[in-house]
């Protein structure tokens, strides 16, 4: 909480805005994992609609 206060971030506002990404990025605590090379959350789909 101290890092958030120093950075001028309000955790309740971030929570209300569903924006944990920006909140943790601004306090230097963001974790970005990337592909796990398993079938868990690595699925990407492209929708191609006919003309």
C-alpha positions in Angstrom: 0.0 0.0 0.0 2.9 2.4 0.7 4.2 2.2 -2.8 0.7 3.0 -4.2 0.4 6.0 -1.9 3.9 7.3 -2.9 3.0 6.9 -6.6 -0.4 8.6 -6.1 -2.4 5.5 -6.9 -5.6 4.6 -5.2 -6.1 0.8 -5.1 -9.8 1.1 -4.7 -10.1 3.2 -7.8 -8.0 0.7 -9.7 -10.2 -2.1 -8.4 -13.4 -0.2 -9.3 -12.0 0.3 -12.9 -10.9 -3.3 -13.2 -7.4 -2.0 -14.0 -4.9 -3.9 -12.0 -2.5 -3.9 -15.0 -1.9 -0.1 -14.8 -2.0 0.0 -11.0 0.8 -2.6 -10.6 2.8 -1.2 -13.5 2.9 2.3 -11.9 4.2 0.9 -8.6 6.8 -1.3 -10.2 5.2 -4.6 -9.2 3.7 -5.8 -12.5 4.2 -9.4 -13.5 4.0 -10.3 -17.2 4.3 -14.0 -17.8 4.1 -14.6 -21.6 3.2 -17.9 -23.3 3.5 -21.0 -21.1 3.7 -23.5 -24.0 0.9 -25.5 -22.5 -2.8 -25.5 -23.4 -3.8 -23.3 -20.5 -4.6 -19.7 -21.6 -2.3 -19.9 -24.6 -5.2 -20.1 -27.1 -5.5 -17.4 -29.7 -8.3 -17.3 -32.3 -8.7 -15.3 -35.4 -12.2 -14.7 -36.9 -12.2 -14.4 -40.7 -15.6 -13.3 -42.0 -16.5 -13.9 -45.7 -16.7 -10.8 -47.8 
